Amino acid sequence: MKPLRISAYTVTSAIGVGLHASFNSIRDRTSGLKPCSFEPRLDTFSGMVAGLEALPVRGELSVFDCRNNRLAQLGLQQDDFVAKVDRARKKYGSDRIAVILGTSTSGIQETELAYVNRDKKTDLLPESFKYATTHNLYATSNFVRRYLGLTGHTSMISTACSSAAKAFASAWRLMNAGLCDAAVVGGVDSLALNTLYGFSSLELVSTTPCRPCAQDRSGISIGEAAGFALLEWPEQSDNTSDYFLKGYGESSDAYHMSTPRPDGSGAAMAMGAAIKRAAIEPAEIDYINMHGTASDVNDSMEDKAITRVVGTTTPCSATKGWTGHTLGTAGMLEAAISLLAMEHGLIPGTQNTKTIDPAFTSEILLENRPAELRNVLSNSFGFGGSNCSLLFGKGGD
């Protein structure tokens, strides 16, 4: 496929606000997981972005105010991202830049709060509750496109943990069809009781910081994040970025509502499709950013898929030990980590894990490793077997 230039990107999560702070945490191996203060009644760790309570959405966009959109706003304000999109808007026109984001639950916390504060006599929700601009899945995409002054195609993808990764694939198809000239892609997902208690009820939440691929892994840690990227065709872009989306692959297990296909065949299909679209050989992959949630079945099937597609010598690691599992944003957060790894020549080792599951056969790193990276594969696998792999490369125009 024709590569897309990553003209700009930014990410905000528990390990840092913006790219500089995020990379420093990875380099220094400083995890953002802490005892869950968002809901202290749960015995778990979470990756929370501090200070959102003091950062309301103001002015003409105040109707969008909620935790999810506050997180989106904070993310947009980093790494000169708004100014870079503004330059693209002046070049292409506001109606020729798409906005495609991913989320799992959008601003569901606003609905949770509305029910807590409902009228105890009538059960009516507060008049101040604005579902359409807070909880609605489209609300955050609508907020982001308004914040950026864009009027083109705008959509939200909600396919659980593959959502933000699939935004990249959707953007390529829209641009290839000539429906837009550039795209802002990414994801925003914030902490909420629905997800914390939901995953806890499934017995998937760890009482300690998550340990991806570990022999003693015991479940996930939930986090929150916002991340965005600006995609352009290389020949149209004035940007000199040397990083590209070279391939994507998608598949659907159609196996179980929440459990992936244990043999990893669906994940392998997505990985293989991304490599094929990039027109490279599996041996040319320098690093794989695993989905690596630290759940028993998910990590096991991904190890099988990696071994099937690239063999047993390609360096791999999972980064959720730093950030927690940010659900619908995971694909964008880990795309950003993959790009930072290429830019700085550093493969992040798997955080918190001491001993790799002895049944695993892929080359999973525990410590950071310097390396020249030209091709990085980033995996995102969601509930229902919704799989997406993204292949990022250095050079390609």
C-alpha positions in Angstrom: 0.0 0.0 0.0 1.0 3.6 -0.4 2.6 4.9 2.8 1.1 7.7 4.8 3.4 10.2 6.5 3.0 10.7 10.3 3.3 14.5 10.1 2.6 15.0 13.8 1.7 13.0 16.8 1.2 13.5 20.6 0.2 11.3 23.5 -0.8 11.9 27.2 -1.2 9.1 29.7 -0.3 8.1 33.2 3.4 8.2 32.3 3.4 11.7 31.1 1.7 14.7 29.4 3.2 14.9 25.9 5.9 13.0 24.1 8.9 14.3 26.0 7.6 13.2 29.4 6.3 10.0 28.0 9.6 9.0 26.6 11.5 10.0 29.7 9.3 7.6 31.8 10.0 4.8 29.3 13.7 5.5 29.3 13.9 5.7 33.1 11.5 2.8 33.6 9.1 4.8 35.7 5.7 3.2 35.7 2.5 5.3 35.9 0.5 2.6 37.7 -0.6 3.5 41.3 -3.2 2.2 43.8 -6.5 3.1 42.3 -7.6 6.4 43.9 -10.3 6.9 41.3 -12.3 4.2 43.0 -10.6 3.3 46.3 -13.1 0.5 47.1 -11.5 -1.6 44.4 -8.3 -3.4 45.3 -6.4 -2.7 42.1 -3.9 -0.4 40.4 -4.7 2.1 37.6 -3.0 4.5 35.2 -4.7 7.8 36.0 -3.9 11.2 34.4 -3.6 13.6 37.3 -5.3 17.0 37.5 -8.2 16.6 35.0 -10.6 17.7 37.7 -9.1 21.2 37.5 -9.1 21.4 33.7 -12.7 22.0 32.6 -13.6 22.6 29.0 -14.5 26.3 28.8 -15.9 28.9 26.5 -18.0 28.0 23.5 -17.2 24.3 23.9 -18.2 24.1 27.6 -21.2 22.0 26.7 -18.7 19.2 26.0 -17.3 19.3 29.5 -16.7 15.8 30.9 -13.6 13.8 32.0 -13.2 12.2 28.5 -13.2 15.6 26.7 -11.0 17.2 29.4 -8.5 14.4 28.7 -8.9 15.1 24.9 -8.3 18.8 25.4 -5.2 18.2 27.5 -3.8 15.8 24.9 -4.5 18.2 22.0 -2.6 21.0 23.8 0.7 19.1 23.8 3.6 18.9 21.3 2.4 21.9 19.2 -0.2 19.6 17.7 -3.0 22.2 17.2 -0.6 24.5 15.3 0.5 21.7 13.1 -3.1 20.7 12.3 -3.9 24.4 11.7 -1.1 24.6 9.1 -2.7 21.6 7.3 -6.1 23.1 7.6 -4.9 26.2 5.8 -3.3 24.1 3.1 -6.2 21.6 2.4 -9.3 23.4 3.8 -11.2 22.6 6.9 -13.6 20.3 5.1 -10.8 18.1 3.6 -9.3 16.9 6.9 -11.1 13.9 8.5 -11.2 13.2 12.2 -11.4 9.5 13.1 -11.0 8.5 16.7 -11.4 5.4 18.9 -12.9 5.0 22.3 -14.6 2.2 24.3 -16.9 4.1 26.6 -16.5 7.9 25.7 -17.8 10.1 28.6 -19.8 7.4 30.3 -18.7 8.8 33.7 -21.1 11.7 33.1 -24.0 9.3 32.9 -22.8 7.5 36.1 -22.7 10.9 37.9 -26.2 11.8 36.5 -27.7 8.6 38.0 -26.0 9.3 41.3 -27.5 12.8 41.3 -30.9 12.0 40.0 -34.0 13.3 41.7 -34.8 10.8 44.5 -38.5 11.4 44.2 -39.0 11.4 40.4 -35.9 9.5 39.3 -35.4 12.2 36.7 -31.8 12.9 35.7 -30.4 16.4 36.3 -31.2 19.0 33.7 -27.5 19.8 33.5 -26.8 16.3 32.1 -26.0 16.6 28.4 -25.8 13.1 26.9 -25.2 14.1 23.3 -22.0 16.1 24.1 -20.6 13.9 26.8 -21.5 10.2 26.9 -22.5 9.8 23.2 -19.8 7.9 21.4 -19.6 10.6 18.8 -19.2 13.3 21.5 -15.4 13.3 21.7 -14.9 13.2 17.9 -17.3 16.1 17.6 -15.4 18.0 20.4 -12.0 17.4 18.8 -13.0 18.4 15.3 -14.6 21.6 16.7 -11.5 22.3 18.9 -9.4 22.0 15.8 -11.7 24.0 13.5 -12.4 21.1 11.1 -15.6 20.5 9.2 -14.8 17.3 7.2 -15.7 13.7 7.7 -15.8 12.9 11.5 -16.4 9.6 13.1 -15.8 7.5 16.2 -14.8 3.8 16.2 -15.7 1.6 19.1 -14.4 -1.9 18.7 -13.1 -2.3 22.2 -9.3 -2.3 22.5 -8.6 -2.2 18.7 -10.6 1.1 18.3 -7.8 3.6 17.9 -5.6 1.3 15.8 -8.5 0.8 13.4 -8.8 4.6 13.1 -5.5 4.5 11.2 -6.8 1.9 8.8 -10.0 3.8 8.2 -8.1 7.0 7.6 -6.0 5.3 4.9 -9.1 4.0 3.1 -10.8 7.4 3.2 -7.7 9.2 1.9 -7.1 6.5 -0.8 -10.7 6.9 -1.9 -10.1 10.7 -2.3 -12.7 11.6 0.3 -10.2 13.7 2.3 -6.6 14.9 1.9 -5.4 14.4 5.4 -6.7 12.9 8.6 -6.4 13.4 12.4 -6.6 10.0 14.0 -6.2 8.8 17.5 -8.2 7.9 20.6 -9.5 9.0 24.0 -10.6 6.8 26.8 -11.0 7.9 30.5 -11.4 6.1 33.7 -15.0 5.3 34.7 -16.8 3.0 37.2 -18.3 1.0 34.3 -14.9 -0.2 33.1 -13.3 -0.6 36.5 -16.2 -2.7 37.9 -16.9 -4.3 34.6 -13.5 -5.8 34.2 -13.4 -6.6 37.9 -16.6 -8.6 37.6 -15.0 -10.6 34.7 -12.1 -11.4 37.2 -9.6 -9.8 34.8 -8.3 -7.1 37.0 -5.0 -7.5 39.0 -4.6 -6.4 42.6 -1.0 -5.5 41.7 0.6 -3.5 38.8 0.0 -5.7 35.7 2.8 -8.1 34.6 2.5 -8.8 30.9 3.7 -12.2 29.7 4.8 -13.1 33.2 4.7 -16.6 34.5 2.7 -15.2 37.4 0.6 -12.7 35.5 -2.7 -12.1 37.3 -4.8 -9.7 35.1 -4.9 -6.2 33.7 -4.5 -2.7 35.1 -6.8 -0.2 33.6 -5.5 3.2 32.5 -6.6 6.3 30.6 -5.0 8.2 27.7 -5.5 10.6 24.8 -3.4 10.5 21.7 -3.6 12.0 18.2 -1.7 11.8 14.9 -1.9 13.8 11.7 -1.6 11.7 8.5 -0.8 13.1 5.1 0.3 11.8 1.7 4.1 12.3 1.5 4.0 14.2 -1.8 1.4 16.7 -0.5 2.9 17.2 2.9 5.3 20.1 3.7 6.5 18.2 6.7 9.8 16.4 6.8 8.9 13.7 9.2 10.6 10.4 8.2 8.0 8.2 9.9 5.2 6.5 8.0 2.2 4.2 8.3 3.3 1.5 5.9 0.7 -1.2 6.5 -2.3 -2.2 8.5 -4.1 -5.5 9.0 -7.5 -6.3 10.4 -9.4 -9.5 11.2 -12.3 -10.8 13.3 -12.1 -14.0 15.3 -15.9 -14.4 15.6 -15.0 -16.8 18.4 -16.3 -15.4 21.7 -17.7 -12.2 23.1 -14.7 -11.5 25.3 -12.1 -14.2 24.8 -9.8 -14.3 21.8 -9.3 -17.4 19.7 -6.8 -19.3 21.9 -4.6 -20.5 19.0 -3.9 -16.9 17.9 -5.0 -17.5 14.3 -7.1 -14.3 14.2 -4.2 -12.2 15.6 -1.8 -13.8 13.2 -4.1 -13.0 10.3 -4.1 -9.2 11.2 -0.3 -9.2 11.7 0.3 -11.0 8.4 -2.0 -8.6 6.5 -0.1 -5.6 7.8 3.2 -7.0 6.8 1.9 -7.9 3.3 0.4 -4.4 2.8 3.8 -2.9 3.7 5.4 -5.2 1.0 8.2 -6.3 3.4 9.2 -9.7 4.7 8.5 -10.8 8.3 12.3 -10.9 8.9 12.4 -7.2 8.3 10.4 -6.4 11.4 12.8 -5.0 14.0 10.4 -4.8 17.0 6.8 -5.8 17.9 4.9 -3.8 20.4 2.6 -6.4 21.8 -1.0 -5.9 22.9 0.2 -7.7 26.1 -2.6 -7.0 28.5 -1.3 -9.4 31.2 -4.4 -11.5 31.0 -3.8 -15.3 30.8 -5.4 -16.2 27.5 -4.7 -12.9 25.7 -0.9 -13.0 26.2 -0.7 -16.7 25.4 -2.6 -16.4 22.1 -0.5 -13.4 21.1 2.8 -15.3 21.8 1.5 -18.1 19.5 0.5 -15.6 16.8 3.9 -13.8 16.9 5.8 -17.1 16.6 3.6 -18.2 13.7 4.1 -14.9 11.8 7.7 -13.8 12.5 9.3 -16.7 14.3 11.1 -16.7 17.7 13.9 -14.2 17.3 12.2 -10.8 16.6 12.4 -8.6 19.8 8.9 -8.1 21.4 7.6 -6.3 24.5 4.4 -5.1 26.1 4.2 -1.6 27.5 1.0 -1.7 29.5 3.1 -2.1 32.7 3.9 1.6 32.3 0.4 2.9 31.3 -2.2 0.3 32.1 -4.6 -0.9 29.5 -6.2 2.2 28.0 -8.8 0.2 26.2 -10.1 2.1 23.1 -7.0 4.4 23.1 -4.5 1.6 23.4 -3.8 1.5 19.6 -2.9 5.2 19.5 -0.9 5.2 22.8 1.2 2.2 21.6 1.5 3.6 18.1 3.1 6.7 19.8 5.4 4.5 21.9 6.4 2.6 18.7 7.2 5.9 17.0 9.2 7.1 20.0 11.1 3.8 20.0 12.1 4.4 16.4 12.9 8.0 16.9 15.1 7.4 20.0 16.5 3.9 19.0 15.3 2.3 22.2 13.1 -0.9 22.5 11.2 -0.7 25.8 11.5 -3.8 28.0 8.4 -5.3 29.5 7.7 -3.4 32.7 7.0 -5.2 36.0 7.6 -8.6 34.6 10.4 -10.7 36.2 10.0 -14.1 34.6 8.5 -14.8 31.2 5.9 -17.6 31.0 8.1 -20.6 30.2 5.5 -21.8 27.7 6.1 -18.8 25.5 8.4 -19.0 22.4 8.6 -15.4 21.2 11.6 -13.2 22.0 10.1 -11.0 24.8 12.5 -8.4 26.3 12.4 -7.5 30.0 15.0 -4.7 29.9 15.3 -1.7 27.6 17.5 -2.3 24.6 19.2 0.2 22.3 18.4 -0.7 18.7 18.1 0.9 15.2 14.5 0.4 14.3 13.2 0.8 10.7 10.0 -1.3 10.9 7.9 -1.7 14.0 4.6 -3.7 14.3 2.1 -2.6 16.9 -0.7 -5.0 17.9 -4.2 -4.2 19.3 -6.7 -6.9 20.0 -10.2 -6.3 21.3 -13.2 -8.0 22.8 -15.1 -10.1 20.3 -11.8 -10.9 18.4 -11.6 -7.5 16.8 -7.9 -7.5 15.8 -5.8 -4.7 14.2 -2.0 -4.5 13.6 -0.2 -1.4 12.4 3.2 -1.4 10.7 5.2 1.8 11.1 8.4 2.4 9.3 11.2 4.9 9.0 11.5 6.1 5.4 9.0 5.2 2.8 8.2 8.2 0.6 
